[in-house]
């Protein structure tokens, strides 16, 4: 499906980002991985992805909180492959606190990574997409792009911002063969979430089952975690030619959370 296309996926050394990168590689896209982690493990992932799917896979460890690092990453990607045909903005961080106690540094970091980084990757990817008259941009937002939760002011503000950015850019490039959409997952079953369950259970005096059902999945009517493969499949569809008429869409994949 994506032969001769190149996909850059931010935050792709684990979790949702790695799932999306793997799915796109399986469909023939060359991949640029980005994210933090153990260097040896990242190299293992890179070589395995390339070997398993017969595509070129590179890694760029750019710190997306820094404009200069993003500019270097995008410049290197375009120099190596000619364009970033498929851009997946996935990287993000979270912090929870009442707004009057919210550390200013945490607010700045969340806005920088969860919102401003996407502005930079999009503006730098678009010129080559316009030249080729084809491009796909998918922002991994959150159910929190559509609804709020207390104590998550920076995250919710950033994700609502991503929704607005998605709609605006979609309108700007609507006649140029480029689509832009946002996927809004609820709670996704990732290693990061799995590791948090025992600590949350201890802190709240609950069983792990109670943490899953009464805390994490409280808002999801299905009482099931969204699976990484489901998010990856939706991202791959949005990047396909079959989705050419889907643009400016803010698509929940949240077990019914935002239907309430």
C-alpha positions as CSV (number, residue, x, y, z in Angstrom):
1,X,0.0,0.0,0.0
2,X,2.8,2.5,0.9
3,X,5.6,1.3,-1.3
4,X,8.0,4.2,-2.0
5,X,6.4,6.3,0.7
6,X,8.1,7.4,3.9
7,X,6.5,7.8,7.3
8,X,7.8,9.7,10.3
9,X,6.2,8.7,13.5
10,X,7.1,10.7,16.6
11,X,7.2,8.9,20.0
12,X,7.5,5.6,18.2
13,X,10.1,3.7,20.3
14,X,7.2,2.1,22.3
15,X,3.5,1.9,22.7
16,X,1.0,3.4,20.2
17,X,3.8,5.0,18.1
18,X,5.7,1.8,17.7
19,X,2.4,0.0,16.8
20,X,1.7,2.5,14.1
21,X,5.2,2.4,12.8
22,X,5.1,-1.4,12.6
23,X,1.8,-1.4,10.8
24,X,3.0,1.2,8.2
25,X,6.2,-0.8,7.7
26,X,4.2,-3.9,7.1
27,X,2.3,-2.0,4.4
28,X,5.6,-1.0,2.7
29,X,6.5,2.4,4.1
30,X,10.0,3.4,4.9
31,X,10.0,4.5,8.6
32,X,11.7,7.1,10.7
33,X,11.4,6.3,14.3
34,X,11.7,8.9,17.0
35,X,11.6,8.8,20.7
36,X,13.6,8.2,23.9
37,X,14.8,4.9,25.4
38,X,17.7,2.5,25.7
39,X,20.0,2.9,22.7
40,X,20.6,-0.8,22.3
41,X,16.9,-1.6,22.5
42,X,16.0,1.1,19.9
43,X,18.6,-0.3,17.5
44,X,17.2,-3.8,18.0
45,X,13.7,-2.4,17.1
46,X,15.1,-0.6,14.1
47,X,16.9,-3.6,12.6
48,X,14.0,-5.9,13.3
49,X,11.5,-3.6,11.7
50,X,13.6,-3.3,8.6
51,X,14.4,-7.0,8.4
52,X,10.8,-8.1,9.0
53,X,9.2,-5.9,6.4
54,X,12.0,-5.2,3.8
55,X,11.9,-1.4,4.2
56,X,14.4,1.2,5.2
57,X,14.1,2.2,8.9
58,X,16.0,5.0,10.5
59,X,16.0,6.5,14.0
60,X,16.2,10.1,15.0
61,X,16.4,10.9,18.7
62,X,15.3,14.5,18.3
63,X,14.0,16.1,21.5
64,X,10.7,17.4,20.3
65,X,10.6,20.1,23.0
66,X,13.3,21.9,21.0
67,X,12.5,23.7,17.8
68,X,16.1,23.3,16.5
69,X,16.0,19.6,17.1
70,X,12.7,19.2,15.2
71,X,14.0,21.3,12.3
72,X,17.2,19.1,12.1
73,X,15.1,15.9,12.2
74,X,12.7,17.0,9.5
75,X,15.6,18.3,7.4
76,X,17.5,15.0,7.7
77,X,14.4,13.0,6.8
78,X,13.6,15.1,3.7
79,X,17.3,14.9,2.6
80,X,17.3,11.1,3.0
81,X,14.0,10.3,1.5
82,X,12.9,13.3,-0.6
83,X,9.8,14.0,1.6
84,X,7.9,12.9,4.7
85,X,4.9,11.5,2.9
86,X,3.1,10.3,6.0
87,X,3.5,12.3,9.2
88,X,2.2,10.8,12.5
89,X,2.4,13.2,15.4
90,X,2.1,10.8,18.4
91,X,4.6,11.9,21.1
92,X,3.2,13.2,24.3
93,X,3.6,13.5,28.1
94,X,1.1,13.9,30.9
95,X,1.1,15.5,34.4
96,X,-1.8,15.7,36.9
97,X,-2.3,18.5,39.4
98,X,-4.8,21.2,40.3
99,X,-4.2,24.2,38.2
100,X,-3.3,26.5,41.1
101,X,-0.6,23.9,42.0
102,X,0.4,23.1,38.5
103,X,4.2,23.5,38.0
104,X,4.8,26.1,35.4
105,X,7.7,24.1,34.0
106,X,5.3,21.1,33.5
107,X,2.8,23.3,31.8
108,X,5.4,24.6,29.4
109,X,6.8,21.1,28.7
110,X,3.4,19.6,28.0
111,X,2.4,22.4,25.6
112,X,5.7,22.2,23.9
113,X,5.7,18.5,23.2
114,X,1.9,17.8,22.9
115,X,1.0,20.9,20.8
116,X,3.9,23.1,19.6
117,X,6.0,20.1,18.3
118,X,3.1,19.2,15.9
119,X,3.0,22.8,14.6
120,X,6.7,22.5,13.7
121,X,6.6,19.0,12.1
122,X,3.5,20.0,10.1
123,X,4.9,23.3,8.8
124,X,8.1,21.5,7.8
125,X,6.5,18.5,6.1
126,X,3.9,20.4,4.0
127,X,6.2,22.0,1.3
128,X,7.3,18.7,-0.1
129,X,3.8,17.2,0.3
130,X,2.5,20.2,-1.7
131,X,5.2,19.6,-4.4
132,X,4.1,15.9,-4.7
133,X,0.4,16.7,-4.4
134,X,0.1,13.9,-1.9
135,X,0.4,13.8,1.9
136,X,-1.1,12.3,5.0
137,X,-0.9,13.8,8.4
138,X,-2.4,12.1,11.4
139,X,-2.3,13.6,14.9
140,X,-2.8,11.2,17.8
141,X,-4.8,13.3,20.1
142,X,-6.9,11.9,22.9
143,X,-10.5,11.6,24.1
144,X,-9.3,14.7,26.0
145,X,-9.4,16.6,22.7
146,X,-13.1,16.3,23.0
147,X,-13.9,16.2,26.7
148,X,-12.1,17.3,29.9
149,X,-11.0,15.7,33.1
150,X,-10.1,17.6,36.3
151,X,-6.4,18.1,37.1
152,X,-5.2,17.7,33.5
153,X,-5.3,21.4,32.5
154,X,-2.2,21.4,30.3
155,X,-2.9,18.0,28.6
156,X,-6.5,18.9,27.9
157,X,-5.6,22.3,26.6
158,X,-2.9,20.9,24.3
159,X,-5.2,18.1,23.0
160,X,-8.1,20.6,22.3
161,X,-5.4,22.7,20.6
162,X,-4.5,19.7,18.4
163,X,-8.1,19.3,17.4
164,X,-8.2,23.0,16.3
165,X,-4.9,22.7,14.5
166,X,-6.1,19.6,12.7
167,X,-9.2,21.3,11.3
168,X,-7.4,24.5,10.3
169,X,-4.6,22.8,8.4
170,X,-7.1,20.4,6.7
171,X,-9.0,23.4,5.3
172,X,-5.7,25.1,4.2
173,X,-4.6,22.1,2.1
174,X,-7.9,20.6,1.1
175,X,-7.4,21.0,-2.7
176,X,-3.8,19.8,-2.7
177,X,-4.0,16.0,-2.3
178,X,-3.2,16.3,1.5
179,X,-5.4,15.2,4.3
180,X,-5.1,15.9,8.0
181,X,-7.0,14.1,10.7
182,X,-6.8,13.4,14.4
183,X,-7.4,10.1,16.2
184,X,-8.7,10.4,19.8
185,X,-8.0,7.3,21.8
186,X,-9.4,6.5,25.2
187,X,-7.3,4.5,27.6
188,X,-5.1,2.3,25.5
189,X,-3.5,-0.9,26.8
190,X,0.2,-0.2,26.6
191,X,3.2,-1.3,28.8
192,X,3.1,2.2,30.4
193,X,-0.5,1.8,31.5
194,X,0.1,-1.8,32.6
195,X,3.0,-0.8,34.8
196,X,1.0,1.9,36.6
197,X,-1.7,-0.5,37.8
198,X,0.1,-2.1,40.8
199,X,1.3,1.3,42.1
200,X,-2.2,2.8,41.7
201,X,-3.7,-0.1,43.5
202,X,-1.4,0.3,46.4
203,X,-1.8,4.1,46.6
204,X,-5.6,3.8,46.6
205,X,-6.0,0.7,48.6
206,X,-7.8,-1.1,45.8
207,X,-7.3,-4.4,44.0
208,X,-5.7,-4.3,40.5
209,X,-9.1,-5.3,39.0
210,X,-10.8,-2.4,40.8
211,X,-8.2,0.0,39.4
212,X,-8.8,-1.2,35.9
213,X,-12.6,-1.2,36.1
214,X,-13.3,1.7,38.5
215,X,-10.5,4.1,37.8
216,X,-9.0,3.6,34.3
217,X,-12.0,2.3,32.5
218,X,-14.6,4.3,34.5
219,X,-15.3,6.5,31.6
220,X,-15.3,3.8,28.9
221,X,-18.7,2.1,28.5
222,X,-17.2,-1.0,26.9
223,X,-15.1,-1.6,30.0
224,X,-12.3,-2.6,27.6
225,X,-9.0,-1.0,26.9
226,X,-8.5,0.3,23.3
227,X,-5.8,-1.9,21.7
228,X,-2.7,-0.5,20.1
229,X,-3.4,-2.5,16.9
230,X,-6.8,-0.8,16.6
231,X,-5.3,2.7,16.7
232,X,-2.6,1.6,14.3
233,X,-5.1,0.2,11.9
234,X,-7.1,3.4,11.9
235,X,-4.0,5.5,11.3
236,X,-3.0,3.3,8.4
237,X,-6.5,3.6,6.9
238,X,-6.4,7.4,7.2
239,X,-3.0,7.4,5.4
240,X,-4.4,5.3,2.5
241,X,-5.8,6.5,-0.8
242,X,-9.2,5.0,0.2
243,X,-9.4,7.8,2.9
244,X,-8.8,10.6,0.5
245,X,-12.1,12.3,1.3
246,X,-11.6,12.1,5.1
247,X,-10.0,15.3,6.2
248,X,-10.4,17.6,9.2
249,X,-12.0,14.7,11.1
250,X,-11.6,14.3,14.9
251,X,-12.2,10.6,15.3
252,X,-12.8,9.0,18.7
253,X,-11.6,5.4,19.3
254,X,-12.6,5.4,23.0
255,X,-15.0,2.6,23.8
256,X,-17.9,5.1,23.9
257,X,-16.3,7.5,26.3
258,X,-17.2,10.7,24.4
259,X,-20.7,9.4,23.4
260,X,-21.8,10.1,26.9
